[in-house]
């Protein structure tokens, strides 16, 4: 019997035509998620993380984008679903928390009304029922004075409270999968910690699966079961969180871990990965990371590494993964 998976992404490719060129934003990504599992998606800005998981909700307009591969939710392919069918999935089966709440919340609608909208659409509630449920949801996400906050507009809330409102909207219809796209990036460190603890608590209480997208390895360390490391539109390493932190197989993963500030070292200089991310208008002939990699050889520069399986359910796309570890 095939292993039960809530989400399967198979060889996903997303290309954007821009100014007569093609930007290969996602280049052959394959990843899956079991029910109740938490997956951390890590990588620098522009590496294809958000585009990949926005594609799960079909938020990437095609055309103009050229999208190929397959995405399955609970065994059902969604690639060719019409928009009317996708509207039944968004917010009900899969919800998404975005990085900047002020860009996603309606500035002229009260918070309570915005939460109620999803409940009325998917659950058939009256406005009174939906607003009562909105108060319960705001309490669930630890919003202070929830009864009063439903009457607030987004600009009347702090950044942390707006993010809690976004989470309440995402959880309104009890989705089985929550995609959190860098939900703590615009918040200060104290509020970041509160939001992470809140997501941990909600996951434990609801049993939902989570995809947590971030550029910061430290942020996801205690939150997720597995990690998928993105680079230049590809996944270069996947594996159990503890295994990846203890023994990264890919030089890029190792570099990201070294970039995490530490207090148990005498060095005052933060580690940086040399160079910059590649231009995605052209797909390099060999390994995308080769120009920045301290271990690169001629083979790395001319032959693209394939995903290789390692013990413990790990995989890595590096010619030297076995010899470097």
C-alpha positions as CSV (number, residue, x, y, z in Angstrom):
1,X,0.0,0.0,0.0
2,X,1.3,3.4,-0.9
3,X,2.3,5.7,2.0
4,X,-0.5,8.1,2.9
5,X,0.5,11.7,1.9
6,X,-1.6,14.8,2.3
7,X,0.4,16.7,-0.3
8,X,2.6,15.5,-3.2
9,X,4.5,17.9,-5.5
10,X,6.1,16.1,-8.4
11,X,8.6,17.7,-10.7
12,X,7.1,21.2,-10.4
13,X,8.4,23.8,-12.8
14,X,7.4,27.4,-13.0
15,X,8.7,29.8,-15.6
16,X,7.9,33.5,-15.8
17,X,8.4,35.4,-19.1
18,X,9.9,38.8,-18.3
19,X,11.3,41.3,-20.8
20,X,11.8,38.7,-23.6
21,X,13.6,36.3,-21.2
22,X,12.4,33.4,-19.1
23,X,12.9,33.3,-15.3
24,X,13.1,29.6,-14.1
25,X,11.7,30.3,-10.6
26,X,11.0,26.6,-9.8
27,X,13.0,24.0,-11.6
28,X,11.9,20.4,-10.9
29,X,10.8,20.4,-7.3
30,X,9.5,17.2,-5.8
31,X,8.4,17.1,-2.1
32,X,5.6,15.6,0.0
33,X,3.9,16.0,3.3
34,X,2.2,13.4,5.5
35,X,-1.0,14.3,7.5
36,X,-0.1,16.2,10.7
37,X,3.6,16.6,9.7
38,X,5.5,19.9,9.8
39,X,7.9,20.7,7.0
40,X,10.4,23.5,7.1
41,X,11.2,25.1,3.7
42,X,14.5,27.0,3.9
43,X,16.5,29.1,1.5
44,X,17.6,32.6,0.5
45,X,15.1,35.1,-1.0
46,X,14.3,34.4,-4.6
47,X,15.0,30.7,-4.4
48,X,11.5,29.5,-5.3
49,X,10.1,28.7,-1.9
50,X,7.0,31.0,-2.0
51,X,6.3,30.3,-5.7
52,X,6.3,26.5,-5.1
53,X,3.8,26.6,-2.3
54,X,1.7,29.4,-3.8
55,X,1.3,27.0,-6.7
56,X,-0.5,24.6,-4.2
57,X,-3.3,27.1,-3.9
58,X,-3.0,28.1,-7.6
59,X,-2.2,31.7,-6.8
60,X,0.3,31.9,-9.7
61,X,-1.5,33.1,-12.8
62,X,-1.0,30.8,-15.8
63,X,-0.6,32.2,-18.3
64,X,1.6,34.3,-18.3
65,X,3.5,31.8,-16.0
66,X,4.3,28.4,-17.6
67,X,3.6,25.7,-15.0
68,X,4.2,22.0,-15.4
69,X,4.5,18.9,-13.2
70,X,1.8,17.8,-10.8
71,X,0.4,18.7,-7.4
72,X,-1.8,16.3,-5.5
73,X,-3.9,17.1,-2.4
74,X,-5.1,13.9,-0.6
75,X,-4.5,11.9,-3.8
76,X,-6.3,14.3,-6.1
77,X,-4.5,16.2,-8.8
78,X,-5.3,19.9,-8.7
79,X,-3.3,21.1,-11.7
80,X,-6.3,21.2,-14.0
81,X,-9.0,22.1,-11.5
82,X,-11.1,25.0,-12.6
83,X,-11.1,28.2,-10.4
84,X,-14.6,27.4,-9.1
85,X,-13.3,24.1,-7.6
86,X,-10.2,25.7,-6.2
87,X,-12.3,28.2,-4.3
88,X,-13.8,25.3,-2.4
89,X,-10.2,24.2,-1.4
90,X,-8.7,27.6,-0.5
91,X,-9.4,28.3,3.2
92,X,-11.2,25.0,3.7
93,X,-8.7,22.3,2.9
94,X,-5.6,24.5,2.6
95,X,-4.9,27.9,4.1
96,X,-2.0,30.3,3.9
97,X,-0.5,32.9,6.2
98,X,1.4,35.5,4.3
99,X,4.5,37.5,5.2
100,X,3.0,40.9,5.4
101,X,-0.5,41.1,6.9
102,X,-1.1,44.7,5.8
103,X,-0.8,43.6,2.2
104,X,-3.4,40.8,2.6
105,X,-5.9,42.2,5.0
106,X,-8.6,44.5,3.6
107,X,-7.9,48.0,5.0
108,X,-11.5,49.1,4.9
109,X,-13.1,45.9,6.4
110,X,-13.2,45.2,10.2
111,X,-11.2,42.2,11.3
112,X,-14.3,40.3,12.5
113,X,-16.0,40.7,9.1
114,X,-12.8,39.4,7.3
115,X,-12.8,36.3,9.5
116,X,-16.5,35.8,9.1
117,X,-16.2,35.9,5.2
118,X,-14.6,32.5,5.1
119,X,-17.0,31.0,7.6
120,X,-20.0,32.2,5.6
121,X,-18.6,30.9,2.3
122,X,-17.4,27.5,3.4
123,X,-19.6,26.7,6.5
124,X,-22.8,28.4,5.5
125,X,-23.0,30.4,8.8
126,X,-25.1,33.5,9.3
127,X,-23.2,36.7,9.9
128,X,-24.1,36.5,13.6
129,X,-22.9,33.0,13.9
130,X,-19.7,33.8,12.0
131,X,-18.9,36.8,14.2
132,X,-19.4,34.7,17.3
133,X,-17.0,32.1,15.9
134,X,-14.6,34.9,14.9
135,X,-14.4,35.9,18.6
136,X,-13.6,32.3,19.5
137,X,-10.9,32.1,16.8
138,X,-9.3,35.4,18.0
139,X,-9.2,33.9,21.6
140,X,-7.6,30.7,20.1
141,X,-4.8,32.8,18.7
142,X,-4.4,34.6,22.0
143,X,-5.7,37.9,20.8
144,X,-6.3,40.2,23.9
145,X,-9.8,41.7,24.2
146,X,-11.1,39.6,21.4
147,X,-14.7,40.8,21.7
148,X,-13.5,44.4,21.0
149,X,-10.8,43.5,18.4
150,X,-13.4,42.1,15.9
151,X,-14.5,45.7,15.5
152,X,-11.0,47.0,14.7
153,X,-9.6,47.8,11.3
154,X,-6.1,46.4,10.4
155,X,-4.4,49.8,10.8
156,X,-5.6,49.9,14.4
157,X,-3.7,46.7,15.3
158,X,0.1,46.3,15.9
159,X,2.1,44.0,13.6
160,X,1.9,41.1,16.0
161,X,-1.8,41.4,16.4
162,X,-2.4,41.7,12.7
163,X,-0.4,38.5,12.2
164,X,-2.6,36.8,14.8
165,X,-5.7,38.0,12.9
166,X,-4.2,36.5,9.7
167,X,-3.7,33.2,11.5
168,X,-7.3,33.3,12.8
169,X,-8.6,33.8,9.2
170,X,-6.4,30.9,8.0
171,X,-7.7,28.6,10.8
172,X,-11.4,29.6,10.5
173,X,-12.5,26.5,8.6
174,X,-10.2,24.0,10.3
175,X,-7.9,23.3,7.3
176,X,-5.9,20.1,7.2
177,X,-2.9,22.0,5.8
178,X,-1.5,25.4,6.8
179,X,1.2,27.1,4.7
180,X,3.0,29.8,6.6
181,X,5.0,32.0,4.3
182,X,7.7,33.7,6.4
183,X,5.0,34.8,9.0
184,X,7.5,36.2,11.4
185,X,9.9,38.1,9.1
186,X,8.5,41.6,9.7
187,X,8.2,41.2,13.5
188,X,10.6,41.9,16.3
189,X,12.3,39.0,18.0
190,X,10.0,38.9,21.0
191,X,6.9,38.8,18.8
192,X,8.5,36.3,16.5
193,X,8.9,33.9,19.4
194,X,5.3,34.4,20.4
195,X,4.0,33.6,16.9
196,X,6.2,30.5,16.7
197,X,5.0,29.2,20.0
198,X,1.4,30.0,18.9
199,X,1.8,27.9,15.7
200,X,3.3,25.1,17.8
201,X,0.4,25.2,20.1
202,X,-2.2,25.3,17.4
203,X,-0.6,22.4,15.5
204,X,-0.7,20.3,18.7
205,X,-4.3,21.1,19.4
206,X,-5.6,20.7,15.8
207,X,-3.3,18.1,14.3
208,X,-3.0,20.0,11.0
209,X,-0.1,19.7,8.7
210,X,2.2,22.7,8.4
211,X,4.6,24.0,5.7
212,X,6.7,26.7,7.4
213,X,8.6,28.8,4.8
214,X,11.6,30.8,6.1
215,X,15.1,32.0,5.2
216,X,16.3,31.5,8.7
217,X,17.3,28.0,9.8
218,X,17.2,29.1,13.5
219,X,13.5,30.1,13.3
220,X,12.3,26.6,12.2
221,X,14.7,24.5,14.3
222,X,12.2,23.7,17.0
223,X,9.1,23.9,14.9
224,X,9.3,21.3,12.1
225,X,9.8,17.6,11.7
226,X,11.6,17.7,8.3
227,X,13.4,20.3,6.3
228,X,13.6,20.9,2.6
229,X,16.5,23.2,1.6
230,X,15.9,25.3,-1.6
231,X,18.5,26.8,-3.8
232,X,18.0,28.5,-7.2
233,X,14.5,26.9,-7.7
234,X,15.6,23.4,-6.7
235,X,15.7,21.3,-3.5
236,X,19.3,20.5,-2.7
237,X,18.7,18.6,0.5
238,X,15.8,17.0,2.4
239,X,15.8,15.2,5.7
240,X,14.8,14.9,9.4
241,X,15.4,18.2,11.2
242,X,17.7,16.8,13.8
243,X,19.8,14.9,11.2
244,X,20.2,18.0,9.0
245,X,21.4,20.2,11.9
246,X,23.7,17.5,13.2
247,X,25.2,16.4,9.9
248,X,24.3,18.5,6.8
249,X,25.0,16.7,3.6
250,X,25.0,19.7,1.2
251,X,27.6,22.5,1.5
252,X,24.8,25.1,1.1
253,X,22.9,23.6,4.0
254,X,26.1,23.6,6.1
255,X,26.6,27.3,5.2
256,X,23.1,28.3,6.3
257,X,23.6,26.6,9.6
258,X,26.9,28.4,10.1
259,X,25.1,31.7,9.5
260,X,23.0,31.2,12.7
261,X,24.4,33.5,15.4
262,X,25.9,31.6,18.3
263,X,26.8,32.6,21.9
264,X,29.1,29.7,22.5
265,X,31.9,31.0,20.3
266,X,34.6,33.6,20.7
267,X,34.4,34.8,17.1
268,X,32.8,38.2,16.7
269,X,32.3,37.8,12.9
270,X,29.2,36.3,11.5
271,X,29.7,33.6,8.9
272,X,28.6,34.5,5.4
273,X,28.3,32.4,2.2
274,X,30.5,33.9,-0.4
275,X,29.1,35.1,-3.7
276,X,25.4,35.6,-4.6
277,X,22.6,33.6,-5.9
278,X,22.6,32.8,-9.7
279,X,20.6,34.5,-12.4
280,X,17.5,32.4,-12.9
281,X,17.1,33.5,-16.6
282,X,19.5,30.7,-17.5
283,X,19.8,27.2,-15.9
284,X,23.5,26.4,-15.2
285,X,24.9,23.4,-17.0
286,X,26.2,21.9,-13.7
287,X,25.4,22.4,-10.1
288,X,23.8,25.8,-9.4
289,X,25.8,26.2,-6.2
290,X,29.2,25.4,-7.8
291,X,30.3,29.1,-8.1
292,X,29.9,29.6,-4.4
293,X,31.0,26.2,-3.2
294,X,34.4,25.7,-1.5
295,X,34.4,22.0,-2.7
296,X,33.4,22.5,-6.3
297,X,35.3,20.5,-9.0
298,X,35.1,20.5,-12.7
299,X,32.4,17.8,-12.5
300,X,30.3,20.2,-10.4
301,X,30.6,22.9,-13.0
302,X,29.6,20.7,-15.9
303,X,27.3,17.9,-14.6
304,X,24.1,18.6,-12.8
305,X,23.9,16.5,-9.6
306,X,20.9,14.2,-9.2
307,X,19.0,13.6,-5.9
308,X,20.7,10.8,-4.1
309,X,19.0,8.9,-1.3
310,X,20.8,8.5,2.1
311,X,19.8,6.5,5.2
312,X,17.1,7.9,7.4
313,X,14.9,9.1,4.6
314,X,17.4,11.8,3.6
315,X,18.3,13.0,0.1
316,X,20.8,15.4,-1.3
317,X,21.8,16.7,-4.8
318,X,25.6,17.0,-4.5
319,X,28.4,15.1,-6.2
320,X,30.4,15.1,-3.0
321,X,27.8,14.5,-0.3
322,X,29.0,11.0,0.5
323,X,32.7,12.0,0.7
324,X,32.2,15.3,2.6
325,X,30.3,13.6,5.5
